[in-house]
Amino acid sequence: MASNLDLDKDFETIRPTKGYRSVLDRMNAFRKERVSSGATRAFTIPEKGFIAEGVAYDPVTRAFFVSSIRHRKIVRIDRSGKITDFVTAGRDGLRSALGMRVDPKRRTLWVASQAIPSMDGYQKDQPLAAAVFEYDVDSGRLRKEHVPQADGEPAGFDDLAVAPDGTVFVNDAASPRIWKISPGGPLEVFLVSDVMGGTQGLAVSADGKTLYASDYRGLFAVDVASKRVTPIRVPPDLALTGIDGLVLFEKSLIAIQNGIIPHRVIRVDLAPDGVTISKSRILEMNHPDFDEPTLGTIADGVLYFSADSQGQKFLNEKKPISPEEMRDAVILKLPLSPK
């Protein structure tokens, strides 16, 4: 992980030293180091400034869904590669469209949404208005908008995960909470943690007993039955900070780290206890398409993920992104091998 040491005043006295220059040279070299496991382009959505966030997959129709933060919409990509609007801009009151998951058994597309400054039509100091939208994955019809209770601290939803029994777990980046929607039930707080901060990526184990969560500082395992939160034990040579996207593949966690420099995708193999890391490795780093990668999904042993959301570039009021800098949304595919 690289840091901008020149901005840290604590190093002022040692900047002229040979040791400092050596560390700086190594860190600058790491910023440019390329690591690849063969990620290539799966799809390109020809909309400048789309800010692609979530990617979901329906194994029944073999269609992909990609959400747009800025354009407040969801597109569907069928098995032939044809791209169509699944939910048009702002339909059903959709704010920024963020993390998504398909529940193929119940034919549902779950979508996390909230109002954030980089979306079209945002008004200054607009409330987050977080909600989870439940769509029929075949027709696109909105079944229900799940809204948190108005009392208490506002929620910030931007990712979710679906358990085998159909329970939906929803992150809360605004506070150390995780929410849930049981099948046929209301949106409610699942747990309030004194161990995690505001949560980011979520992934559920194949047996539904463990929920994995990141909070931009680290990784945690949540026992669903007891709600006990256990920090994942981290080797000294591994950084688990800055994790946004999180998916489970076999006995491994695949994490997309956009909160560190350089951005990367890593694989973390878990020991049988589910809370110890047995092995880790970088899968992709400094890919040419990377410009703030975000979330992804697994389809037939392949990771599909948003490579170039450019989301933070739309938040810089002093130097807003120009139309010439805006890029089409690129979804990369990365084959994953067994352990």
N, C-alpha and C positions, 0 to 999 in steps of 0.2 A: 504494500500500500504506500503510495507516494503522498507527501505533504509539501506545501509551499513553505519551506524553511525561511525563505527571505522575508516573509511577512511576520515572523515570530521574533519579537524584540528580545526574548530570553537568550537568543543566540548571538547577540550583538558582539559580545566580548571575544567569542571564539571564531567569528567569521574569517579572520585572516589566517587561521591555522590550517595546516596541511590536512589534519583529520577531518575538519569541517568540510573542506573542499572535496575530499575523497567521498564522504557520505553524500554530498550534494550531487557529485557526478554519478554515483550509483543510482541515486533516486531519479535523476533526470533520465538515465538510461532505462530504468524500469518503466517510466511513463510511456516510453515508445516501444517497449518489448511486445512482440506479437506472439500470442499463443493460440493455436487453432486445433480443433478436433473435427474440422470439415464442415462448418456451418456455411450454408449457401442460401440464396434467396428462394423463398417459397412463393411469395406473392408481393406485388407492389400495388398499392392503392393510389391511383393518380389524382390525389387531392393535396395540394400544397397546404401545409399548416394543419393537417388533420389531427395531430397529436394522438396517435394510436396508443391506447393504454392496455385494455384487456384483450385476450385472445381465448376463445372457447371453441370446443369441437363436439359435434354430434356424431357418434359412431354409427348411428342408424342410417342417416342420410349422407354421411361422410362430408358434411358441410362445416365450414369454419365461420366464426363470427368475430368481428373486430370492432371494438368500441372507440369512439372519438370523444376526447375531452373537449376540444375546441368547437367542433361542429355539432355536438350534442346529439349524436346519432349512432346507429349500429349498422354495419354492413354485413351481408352474408356472401360467402364465397363458396359456390357449389363445387362438386367434384370435377367439373370441367374447367374450373378457374374463373367462371363468370361471376362478376361482382355486382350485387344489387343492394339497394337500401332495404334493410329488414325493419328498422325503425327510422323514419325520416326525422330530420332535424327538429328537436324540441317536441316531437309528438308525445302525447300523454303527459306533458309537463316534465319530460326528461331533462334533467340538468346535465352536467358533464356525465358522460357514460364512462365508467371506470372498470373495475374488476368484474369478470363474468365467469359463470360456470354453467354447463349443460347437465341436467339430470335426465339421462336418456330414457330411464324407465318410466318416469312420470311426465315426460315430454315437456320439460320446463327449461327455459333460459332464465337464469337468475342474474340480475344486473345491479351492481352497487352504483349509487349516484349521489352527487351533491353539487352545490353551486360553488365554483372556485373561480378566481380571477382570470384564468386563461381561457374561459369558455366564451363563446359568442353571446352577446347580450348581458354580460355580467354588469351589475350596478355596484358602485363602490359601497363597501360595508354591507353588502347583501348577506343575509343569514346563510349558513351552510345548507340548511334544508335537506339534510341527509335522508335517504330512503333506499329501500331495496325494491326493485321493480321485478315482478314475476310475469314473464311472458310465456305464451304457448309457443314452443319452439317450431311448430309446424306452420301455424297460421300467422304468427306475429301479433296475435291479439293480447292485449294487456289483461291479465287475470286480476291482478291486484297490485297496488302500491303500498308497501309496508313501511309505515312511518313510526319512528320512535315516539314515546310519550313526551309531551311538551315540557313536563316538569324536569328539573335537574339540568345538568351540564349538556350543552348541545353535542351531538355525536358527529363524527367524521368518518363516513363509510367510503372506502376506496378499493376494498378487496373482499373476497368471500370464498368459502369452500363448501362442498356438499358431501355429507357422510353417506355411507352405503344405505342407511335407513331413510334417506331423504331429508335429514336435518341439515339446515343451512347455518353455517357459522359465519359471522360477519365481523370484520375487524373494526377498530375504532382508533383512528390515528389521532383523534383529539384528546383522548384520555385513556388510562390503563384499563379499558374494558374490552370484552368480547361479547357479542350479541348472538342470539340464535333464533331461528324460526323452525319449530318442530312441525312435522307434517300436519297441515290443517290448523296449526296454532298461530299465536300472535308473535310479532317481533318483540323480544324481551332480552334483558341483560342476562347473559349466561354466567359471567364472572367479572368481578372487579379485582385486579391484581395489585399487590404491593411489591411484586418482583419485577414485572414488566412495565415498560412505559407505554405510550400510544402504539398500538400494534400496526403492522404492515401486512406481510404475506402470511397466508394460512394454508395448511395442507392437512388432510385427514388420513390416518393410516387405513390400510385395506380392511382391517377388522372393525374400524370405527371406534376403537377404544382410546386412541391417542390423537390429539390435535396438536400440530406443530405450528408455532407462531414466531415471527420475527418482530423486532421493535426498533430496528435501525441501529441498535447497540449489540444485539446478539440473537441467539436462537433459544427457543424454549419448547419443552414438551409438556402438554397439559393432559392429565388423566381425565378423560371425559366424565367418568362416573363420580370420582371424588373431587374434581376440579383442582387437584393439586398441581402446582406449576413447578417444574424442575428445569433449571438452566442446563442447556446442553454443555457438557464439559468440552473445552476447547484446547487443542494442542497449542503450545507456545508459538509455533510458526504459522498459525492460521488466523486470519482476520475474518470475523463473521459480522462486522459492522456494515451498515449501509445496504442491508438486504431489502429489496422491494418485492420482487416476484419470488414465489416459493411453490414448488410442486414436488410430489412424491413419485419416485420411479423405483419399483421393486422395494428394496430395503435402503434406498438412498434418497436424500433430499437434493434437489437441483435448485440452486439459488441464483437469482439475478441481482447483482450488486451495482446499483447506480449511485450509491451514497459514498463511494470511495473513488479514488483516482489511481489507476485507470479503471474504467468500467469493465466488468467481467461477469462471466457465468462460471459457477463452480459446482462441483459434485461432492457431496458429503456422504460417505458410506457410514451407516450406523451399525454398532455392535448389537448383539441380540437383546441387550437390555433397553435399547431404543433411546438412550440418553447419553451414550458415549460414542465418540467419533473413532472409527477404526481406520479410516483412510480418507484423504481429501485430495482433490486436484483441480486445477484450473482447466476448464473446457474451452472457453473462448475469452480472449482479452485483446483489446485494440483491433477489433474487426473493423474493416473499412466503412461498414454501414453504421457502426455504433455512434449514436448521438443521443444519449440517455435511453438505454434499453429499459423496459419496464416489466411487463407481466407475460406469462406464457402458459401453455398447456401441453399435455402429452397426447400424441396420437400414434398408435402402432409403433411404439418404441422410439418415437422422434419428438424432440422438443420443438415446438413452434412458438416464437416469441417476438414481441415488438422490439425492433432494433433502434429506431431513431425517433422517439417521441418528440424531442426538442422542447419538452414541456417547460423547463425552467427558463428558456430563452424568451418565452412569452410573458414572463413575470417581471422582467427588468424594465422598470418605468423610465430609467435614465437613458437606456440604450435599447429600445424595443427592437425586436427582430424585424428585418426588412423583408419584403416579398421575395427579393432575390435570394435571401438566405433560407427561406422555407423549403422543406424537402417533402417529396412524396413519402407516404408511410410504407416502410419496408418490414415485412414479416420474414424472419429467418427460420430455417429448419436445421436442426442439429441432431443427427442420429446418436442414440444412446446405446452403449453396449452393456451387456450383463457385467456384473462385478468381475 
